Structures are given as structure tokens and as C-alpha cells.
Amino acid sequence: MKTKIIQFTKGKYFEYILLAIILTLGFVVRLYKIGNPIADWHSWRQADTASVTRVYLQKGINPLLPRYHDISSVQTGIFNPEGYRMVEFPFYNAAAAFFAGNFTSISLEVWSRLVTIAVALVTSIFLYLIGRKIMGKWVGILGAFFYLFIPYNIYFTRVILPDPMGVMFGIISLWAFLEFAERDKRIFFYLSSIFFALALLIKPYLGFYLFPIIYLAVKKYGIKNFFREKKVIAGALVYLAIAFIPFFFWRGWEAQFPEGIPFYEWAFNGNLIRFKHSWWYWIFGERLGHLILGSLGVIPFVFGVLNTKVKNLFIQAFLAGALFYVVGVASANVMHDYYQILTIPVIALALASGTFYLWNNGIFNKLLTRTIAVISVAVMLITGWNQVVGNYAINHPEIIEAGAMVDRITPKDALVVAPYNGDTAFLYQTNRWGWPAIDDSIDNIIEEGADYYVSVDLGSPDTKMIEKRFRTIEKTDKYIIIDLHAPIKEK
């Protein structure tokens, strides 16, 4: 019996069964609070994304003209009456709108999260294939496991954001190039470049995925041929052309709508934080060390970085790209934790490599290293979950209540001012176009078309001033709704 069990675990079907279990559980854990309103962590960014999808449902899918409900100048510095949202190419929004429009028993928000979850599952499958190819089946299985069960990534691969889809395209691109490097079939070369182009259209920062691709190319052809062989140079130029030309076309198109392009220069080093002690603390101490790796996860991660005996530095080249990314996009990576979504695949592979090394090392006491591996992973998952569980919380349910009331009592075509420090989550709850902040005098905003003012901050100077000047149509201890076309006559 024992012999049969051992034979089964070594058979080719065992790893597929494990992978299927990992995928199933990975799907299940992401259903936690899947019906949450968009008022949890990073709700402002999620609301922006969901708003584009909602407009697609209302007005039809137009990939070249993504629009959302924020018509203010808050995000771009220019009044945006058409609500243009010229950032990532809207593959994600189009997919979510397709499902939400054809299967209406499930809400737009839930469908959007389900698309993200599906994307995460596909990513984990290709990570498994990558890990399997570079270091064997157990690194592949562990890579998929860590990608799906790092608590940080559980949350950020069930949110309404395009980033996980960009990661999926990037990982498929890496897998295809691995296949090309090994099998020398051109179909994989072109697949890799096409999926890299798709990744860049969603998230240009994914350009750092070129690091492992360059490593594989140099490993395949040799450093001398890489720079001297005309065939290799021509191939590199073709790859880059396919990968980058669609991105440049998209950016050129976007440039025609400056009112729809949010400020972005700040992301690189807008607050001059790069390489300062606070940058090191936030990137490596708080984000990588504590939030993602849960403190003790640093142990298998470091061994994964140092595990170079396999004579394949794919993971190290990938990590070098991730380091380049957090250095280049310094301010955004410090200010917003969702920017690290792009780095999770390589972190998962490094964890897989390190855990595999600790389990099978021939240098230290095997029982001791295996115990360390198990404890490190367990503590990482527990600590990581404690870090992210608060992300699911709805801290301001009053914006949901106020938004529902606005949707109930105002005309569908009304323009609404819903100040929430520029956060569009409140405006999204109203299901109206309008302003997430007072970006000008209230009289100028009314002149631009504003019809109603709604606020959950009853004591703010703006609210008090507007309440004195215009008729209140609904007021509770949580919110106030004011008709901006009904001035109060002075006695």
C-alpha cells in the first residue's frame, strides 16, 4: 500500500491533482466578501475602473474612448465634460461589461471581481508552467500556491483593477518566450511579443518583465552573438516592434484627450523619496518584508534569491527587473500598496525556489530546515492575513446610503457634486456623472452644469455655505442633499 502511494505521488497525475486543488481553493478564498460595495481599500481607484465599465453598459463598448463619471478637473487639471478616462487600454472593462451585460443576475461589481479572479487563476497556471520548466514540478506547484495564497495577493486579485490582467498577459509572455528559448519555434516568439504588447497596453510599468526575457535571449544565443549576429539583432528588433508599437499608437491616440489623462509624473519621484531612508523602509521593510512576506516569509524568499545551483538565473533576472521598477516608480510604490501587484509573480517564484531548497538541501540538518520552511510559510500566511483583512472593511457606509438616496430621488441625467476629498467612490455610489470634489467656486461648478450637491460631511465649511444658499431636499444625521437650482431667497 505504501509503495502504491509513493508511486502515485511520483506519477504525472499527482501534480495535476495538486494544481487543481490549489486552483479550486484559490478561487474559493477570493469569494470572501465578493459582494462588497466599492467602498473598501483603494475604493477610489476601483471606482474609477468600475465607472468605465458602467458607462460601457449604459452607452455601449467603445475601446478607443473609455469614459467614466468624473467630469471634474481633479485628476487631470482640465475640466472633463465628456468624462474621458485615457489610461490603460480597456480590455478589462470590456470583458467585465460583456459579462455584466449578458448575465444580469450578477451585479457589475461582482462580475468585475470574477473577471479579476479568473485572470489570477490563469496567471497561476502559467506560473506553474514557468516554475516547472526552470526548476521542476515542485517549484511550479509551489509557485502557483504562493501566487494564489499570499494574503496580499488574495485581496489584490479580487479587486476591480486592471493590473492583474496586465500581469496575466506579462506572465503568458514570459512562458511563451521560455518555450521559444527551449524549442526554437517561432510561434512562441510571436506569441510572447503579442502578449507583451497586451501587457504594456494595460500597464506600461510591466516593461520590467523584459529583464527575464533578455536574460533568456542572452542565455540562448550567447552574449557575443546577441550583439553581433544579424539574425539575432533582427529578431530582437521585430520582438520590440511588435511589443511596443501598439503602446505608442495608444499613447498617441490618448494625447488627443489631455482632459482625460490623469497626472502621472508624480509616480516616478514626485516627492523626491527615492533612496531616502523612508523609501527603503516602506519598500523593503513594510511592503515586501511585512505586508507581502509576513515577516518570516523573508527566510524562504532569501534562500530563493540565493538558490543559483540550478544554473538558471531566470528568477534573479526577474527580481532585478522588479528592483528596477520599484526604483524607477519610487513615489507611487511608496504611496500606494497596489503598485506592488506587478511584482508578486516573481516573489511567488522566489518563495517557491527557497522553500524547495530548504526542503531538499544537502548541507544543513534536513529536519531543521524543513521545520523552518513550514513555520516560515505558516507565519507568513497568518501575519499577511492580519495585515490585509482590514482592506475588506467598509469604513464609511454612509456614502452608500447617501448615494442610494441620490439615485432614488434625482433625475438619471442629473450632474452631482459629491465631495469626498477627490475620491470617486462616493460619486460612484450616486450612479451619476459629476464632481468628486469642489475644484472651483460652487457658482462656476453650477455654471458647468451641476444640479445637486450631496455630502456626508455635514460640518464642512462648503456644506454649510451651500446649505445656506440653496434648498435642502433631504437631510439626515449622516448626509445632506441640496438642489443647486433652488436658491434660497434672502429675507
N, C-alpha and C positions, 0 to 999 in steps of 0.2 A: 504493500500500500504506500509506504513511504517513498519507495522507488518510483512509483507511478506519479506521485505528487511532484517529486523533483523533476521527472521527465516533462510533466505538464507545464511547470513553471519555466522550463527552459525551451518550451516549444514556441512556435511563431505566433500562436493564437493568444497566448497568455498576455503578451504586451498589448494586443489589441483590446482584450477584455479590460485590462487596467486603464487603457486610454479611454474606453467607452465609459467606465465608471467615473473617471476624472471629469470627462465632459458632462456627464449627467449631473454630477454633484456641483460642477461649476455653474451649470445652468440654474440649478435649484437655489444655490446661495444668493444668486443675483435677483431672485424674485422677492427678496426681503424689501418690503415697503415699495414695491414697484408702482403702486398706485398713488404714491405721494404727489401732492400738488407741487408745482415748480416754485418752492419756497424754502428749499433746503440749502445745503452748502453750494456756493457758487451759483446760486439761482439766477443772478444777473446774466451770466454767460449762457446758462441753459435756456433762459427765457429768450435771449437773442436768437438762439438757434431754433428753438421751438416756434418762435414767431414767424420765421421764414417758412417753416413747414405749414403753419396755419394759413398764411397768405396763399401758399400753393393750393391748399384745399379750397380756399374761398375764390381764388381768381384764376386757377389753373397753373400748371407747372411750366415755368419758363426758366431753364437753366442759366440763360445769359443775363437775366435780370432778377436776381433774388432780391426780395423786398421784405421788410419787417415793419412792425407797428410804431417804432420810434421815429418820429419825424423831426425831432429836435436837433440842435447843433451840439449836443453834449459830447457825442463820441467822435465827431469829425471837425467841429469848429465851424460848420457851414449848415445853414438851415436846409433840411432834407425833406421837402414836402411829399415826395414820392416814396419815402422810406427805403431808399436803396440800401442794400447790405452787401457791399462788394468786398468780401473777404475770401474764404475758401470756395472752391467750385462746389456747388450744392449737390453732390452725389448723395450725401447722407439725407438731406432734406427731401430730395426727390423720392428716395426709397421709402422714407417714413410716410410721406404724403400718399404714395401709391397704396401702401397697406392700409393706412388710416381712411383713405377714400373708398377703398373697395371692401373693407371689412369693418363696418361702422359700429359693430357691437363693442369694440375695444376703442378706448379713447386715443386721441392723437399722442398724448404724453406717454401712455403705456406702449403704444406701437413704437414710438421713438426709442424708448428704453429697450424694447425687444430687438430692434434693429442693432443697437449697440451691443447687446448680449450675444446676438448671433455672430456679429463681427468678432467679438472676443473669442468665441468658440472656434471660429475658423482660424484665427491667429494662433491659438494654442495648438491646433493640429499641425500647422506649418512650422511652429517652433519645435514640436516633437520631431518632425521630419528633419529639421536642421540639426538639432541636438543628436539625433540618431546617426546622421551622416558624419558628423565631425568627431563624435566621441562614443558612439554606441547607443543601443536601445535604452539603457537605463538613464543616461543623461537626457535622451529625448523625452522619456516618460516624466522624469523629474522636472525638466524644463516646462512642459505643459502644465504639470501640477503647480509649480511655483507661480507661473503666469496667472493661473486661474484662482489661486488661493492666497496670494499675498493680499492681506486685507485692504491695503491702499488700493490695489487694482480691482478688488471686488467692487468697491464703490465706484471707481472711475471708469469701469467698463460696464456700468449700467446707468450712466448719466446721459443727458441729452446734449452730447457734444460730438463734433465731427472727428476729433483727434483719434479715437480708437479705430475708426475706419481708415484713416491715413496710415496708422501703424500696421493694420492688416495688409494694406497694399505694399507697404515697405517690406514686411516680412515675407510676403509671397515673392517679391522681387529678389530678396536675398536667397530664398530657397531655389528659385529658378536659376540664379547665377551659380549657385553651388552645383546644380545639376549640369549646367553648361561646362563649368570648370572640370568636372569629373568625366562627363560623357562626350563633350565636344560636339553637341548637337545644337545647331543654330537656332532651332525653335525655342530653346530655353534662353538663349541670348536675347532674342527679341521679346520673349515674354517678360524677362527681367526688366528690360528697358521700358516696356509699356507700363508695367505695374509701378515702376519707379516714377514714371510720368504722372500716373494717377495719384501716387502718394504726394508728390510735390504740388499738385493742383489743390489738394486739401490742406497740406501743411508744408510750406517751403522749408521749415526748420528740419524736416526729415532728410534734408540733403546730407546730414551727417551719416546716414546709412551708406554713403559712398565709401566710407573708410573700410569696412569689411569687404566691399566689392573690389576696391583697389587692391587690398591685400590678396584676395583670391586670384585676381588677374596677374599680379606680380608672381605669386606662387606657381601659377600655371605656366607662364611664359618665361619667367626669369627676369631679373632686374635689367639686364642688358638688352634683351630682346624687347622688353616693354617700351624702351625709349628709342630703339634703333630699327626694329623690324617694321617695315612699312605696313604690312598686313595687320599687325597688332595695333599700330597707331591709327590706321584707318578704322579698325573695329572700335577702338575707344571713341573716336570722333562720332561714329554712327550711333553708338550707345548714348553718348552725351546729347547728341542732337535729338534723338527720339525722346529722351528723358526730359530735356529742358525746353525744347521749342514750344510745346503746348503751354508750359508755365509762362513763358514770356509773352505768348499770344494772349493768354488770360489776363496777365498784368497790364498789357497794353490796352485791352478792352476796358478793364476796370478803371484805368486812368481817365476815361471819358466821364466818369461819375465821381468826381472828388468829394461830393457831399455824402457819398456812401462808403468812403474809405476811412475807417477809424484811425486815430493817432496810433502809430506803431514805433516811432523812433525811440520812445522811452524804454522799450523792451530790451534793447541791447545793453546800454549802460547809462540810462537816463538819470539815475540818481548817483552815478559815479561810485557804485558799490563794488565793482569788480576787483577781486583780490584783496579787498579790505577784510579785516578780521571777521566782520559780520557776515560777509559773503561766505567765507569758509565755514563759519558756524552754522548758517542756515542751510547751505547746500549739502555739506557732508555730515554735520552733526545732527541737525534737526530733520532734514528731509530724507537723506539716504540712510543715515545711521538709526534714527529713531522712528520716523513715520513709516518708511518703506521696509527697513530691515528689522524693526522692532528690537533694536539694541543687539541681542545675541545673534541675530542673523548675519552680523558682520563677520562672525567666525567662518561659516562656510563660504561666504562671499569672498573673503580674503584668500582662502585656500583655492577657490575657483580662479581667482586672478593669477595666483602663483602656479597653478597646475599647468605647466608647459611641457610636461614629459611626453605628451601625445604628439608633439612636433606639429601642432596645428594651432596657430595663434589667432584664429578667427575671432574668438571671444575677446581676446585682448585688443585686437584691431577695432572691434565693435565698441569696446569700452573707451578706446582712445577717441572715437567719434563722439560718444556721449559726453566725454570730458570737454571736447571742443565745443559742443553745443551749450553746455552749462556755462562755459567761459564766455562764449560769444553772446548768448542771450542771457546775460547776467542778471539784469534787473528783474525781468519777468519771472525767471526761475526762483528768485528770492521772494518776490511779492506774491506769486500765485502757485500753489502746490500742484495744480492740474497741469502745469507745464512739464512736469516730470513723467507724464503718461508716456511720452515718446521713448523714455529710457528703460521702461520696465522689461521689454523683451530681453535685452542684454543682461539686465540684473538677474532675471529668471534663469538665463543660461549659465551665468557665473555661479549662482546658488546651486544649480544642478551639478555643475562640474565640481564645485567644492564639496558638496555633500557626497557625491560619488567617490571622490578622493578620500575623504575621511572614513568612509565605509570600507574601502578596499586597500588602504595604504599598507605598505610593507615595511615601514620604517618605525612607526610608533606602536605601542600596545593597541591591538585591534579593538579589544573590548572597550578600552578607554576612549578611543577616537569615535567609535560607533555611539557610545553613550553621549559624548559631546555633540555629535551630529544630531541625535534625536532631541536632546534637551534644547539645543540652539534653535532648531526648527520649531519646536513646540512653543518656546518662549517668544520667538519671533511672531508666530501667528496670534498668540494671546495678546502680547503687547501691541501689535499692529492693530488688532481689532479694537482694543481700548482706545487707540488713537483716532480711529475713523468712525466709530459708532455714532459719535455726536454729529457727523456730517448728515445723517438721515433726519435729524430733528427739524421740525418746523418751529422756528423761534418766534415768528411773527404771524400767527394765524389770522390776525385782524386784517391783513392785506387781502386775504382770501375772501373773508366775509364782506369787506368793503367792495372788492372787485365784483363779487357776485351781485351786490345790490346795484352797482353802476350798470352792469349788464342787463339787469331786470328793468330798471326804470328810465334808462336813457335810450334815444334812438340808435339803431345799429350803425348809422353813419356819423354819429357824434364824435367830435375830437375832444379828448380828455387830457387834462393836466393831472398827473398822478405822481407828485414829488416823492421820491424815495432815495434821495442822495444820488440820483443818476442811475440807480439800479432799476432795470426794466422789469423786474419780477412783479412789481405792483401793477404797472401798466398792463402787463400780460394778463393778469387776473381780471382786468376790466373787459377784456376782449374788444378793445377799442384802439384806434390809432391815436397818437398824441405825444405827450411830453413826460419823461420820467423825472424831470427836474424843471425848476423855473430858471431858464437860461437867458431870460431877458425880462424887461418890465412886464407885468401882467397885462398892461394895456397893449403892448406890442404883440404879446402872445395871442391875445384875443383878436387882434387885427389879422394875425396869421391864420385864424380860423378856430381857435379853441372855443368849446361850447360849455364844458363843465370842469369844475375843479373838485378833486377828491383827495382827502388827506387823512392819514391815521395819526398825524402829529397835531393834536388839537391846540397845543400851546405854542406852536411856532409863530414867529412874527408874520410870516407870509399868510398863514392861515387866518390869523386874527385880522389882518388888514383886509383880506379878500372877503371874510365873513361880514365885516362892517359895510363893505361896498356893494355886495351882491346878495341876492336872496338865497337862503339855505333851503334846500328841498328835502334833505334827510340828515338827521344828526343823532348819533348815539354817543355813549361814553367811549366808543372805540374809533369812530370815524365821522367825517362830515362830507356831504356832497353839496356843492354850490352851483347854481345856474349863473354862468358868466354873462348871459344875455338878459339878466333881470336885475338891473341896478336898483339899489335902494335909494329912493328919493330923500334928499335931506329935508328935514322939517324946518 
